[in-house]
């Protein structure tokens, strides 16, 4: 991945992501149930440089941040608590600890 966290999204793609992902974010009871719901839609949560990223499970490509969808990491952390993360060797990225 380049210095950008994800590729820029066109308006239609961003809108579709909000339609598909936002209800999952808004109704999640905890980080594990959110992760499971996202997996059913073909997405994973990753974290990089303090930002929450949505990653396509099939390609492994980061497609959006939580803020771009309208639900930044801080909003979810305030509601669900701090996520338990497993850090990667690079010290800049992590995934939810399962």
Beta strands, then each sheet from edge to edge (+ up, - down):
strand 1: 43-48
strand 2: 51-56
strand 3: 62-65
strand 4: 85-87
strand 5: 93-96
sheet 1: 3+ 2- 1+ 5- 4+
end
